[in-house]
């Protein structure tokens, strides 16, 4: 939920020096390719110029050095007690500074975690936006509930919570299951908290290995009073990618005497290690007497290391040169890579606990998952963890996974490598399916047989690698638009859920909008509706709310069934019946209310594509249950009550109402199922195509 602060207290902020965009990539490409185009522009310069075209220069990200970021962090820490007071937090609440970003105009975005009586508040993160002078502009919270009079005395023993967590992990197929540490007491504000209220709970982290050999870090939240499981999520974030080779490239290495190591000193000391089929530990740092790594064949253990090291370098350069972030945490410190994990392990993963990426060697140990987009995907999990911190379950988990696919595509295009050209396919060269098909498709995700093309109310229950589909689809539509087109030799044909076209704004602008939303608008609990709100806010700041870019964001979200079109949600031609009278929605436990329209002059049955335009003003849309009621009395669920802190419902739904007679009284039925928030039906519209 976003609010505008009424306080005029000013906080000092450091003025960040904005450096010039680096013109050359630090990695070289094979003979015959180049890091610059015919006009002499580097990939970084092209991407930045493309995204900045038409943007408000002040809203673009400042290129903060690690020292500049550290100074902003220091100042935020120095003022966090005053900030807590200004936000109206209780005496038992404390703020913990997690990250600070700055725009070129000096606007700062400070991300905080919270504690209550010394306990971590999970789901209590928030972002404070302040002007250059220090005046607070807005606050975005992951949860609306206030932390007041929370009983911090647990009646459940920690051992009970641990036993429950171990049983859940074993039921999921976990092997060598054990608790990594004793359960810790927390205040829970995330999904599963009773009516969104703060709940005293235990967090148990279960280690061991998952069913496929991936390390296990299952977080289980248990009510410390009732013993009820409130939520669970997997902290090891996995993904698969493509190509065994990227051609002949120059790698960042270090020399000591006559020995060389895969230690990229120009990129925060990013190192690459050999696990040699192991599944734990750091492994052995790659070293050699020459500065030549691998021979292009999987049988040479250095080949996978060279691919992983190269992909990490490209990803570092992309985030630094295009998005203004130096390193995953923004502090100039490199992560590290581990290759040759396990035996024939067909996956790769990011692990917060080691701050590292890990890659298996694929089927028969012949297809290492160490390509450009795999490295970018895994490193982007680290960026997400250190910005929005999107929980890796439910809708936020799908957005987390999609973010990694989105920036994997962005980095692959940025690389401009002729051996692995940019595309909107994931895993297209690894042949993980055995038939040459990609792992995932961004233009039409359902082509993989499992991913979803558009949002629907139950998508939070789908595996995050498949619930990511709508966000991937959104990014493709925003970048390239709908319909058929060929890019870098690949033919795409992207549909929309409402059947209406979307005009793209270009990949660089789409990626800039997504990153700004990820780093300054999204919180740990952001869902699809919240992602729409965040990307619209980012697009508005960058290009203006009347710009083609802003309207394209609206249309791309509508194209995956999230929100209304830029034209106000009008679904197109047809006969429309509207009720614009306001109807107040009483707070829970109030009764349901209705808004009615009388349909006349249409013969026969209602269509299978009846368009239902809903405009509801409400401070917490997740409280609402919304149904269409036909003339027969039959109901059609449009929106289910779920954990969703975003305000308002403004969208057009498509309903198969062919079982109804068209003429008669139709009703929009709305009931508030959660306390503390109110609103009203602004308008209800039916369009018969």
Secondary structure, 3 states (H helix, E strand, C coil): CEEECCCCCECCCCCCCCCCCCCCCCCCCCCCCCCECCCCCEHHHHHHHHHHCCCCHHHCECCCCHHHHHHHHHHHHHCHHHHHHHCCCCCCEEEEEEEEEEECCCCEEEEEEEEECCEEEEEEEEEEEECCCCEEEEEEECCCCCCCCCCCCCCCCHHHHHHHHHHHHHHCCCECCCECCCCEEEEECCCCCHHHCCEEEEEEEECCECCCCCECCEEEEEECCCCCEEEEEECCEEECCCCCCCCCCCCCCEEECCEEECEEHHHCCEEEEECCCCCCCCCEECEECCCCCCCCCCCCHHHHHHHHHHHHHHHHHHHHHCCCCCCCCCCCCCCEEEEEECCCCCCEEEECCCCEEEEECCHHHCCCCCCHHHHHHHHHHHHHHCCCCCCCCHHHHHHHHHHHHHHHHHHHHHHCCCCCCCCCEECCCCCCCCCCCCCEECCCHHHHCCCCCCCCCCHHHCCHHHHCHHHHHHHHHHHHCCEEEEECCEEEEECCCCCCCCCCCCHHHHHHHHHHHHHHCCCCCCCHHHHHHHHHHHHHHHHCCCCHHHHHHHHHHHCCCCCCCCCCCCCCCCEEEEECCCEEECCCCCCCEEEEEEECCCCCECCCCEEEEEEEEECCHHHEEEEEECCCCCEEEEECCCCCCCCCEEEEEEECCCCCECCEEEEEEEEECCCCCCEEEEEEEEEEC
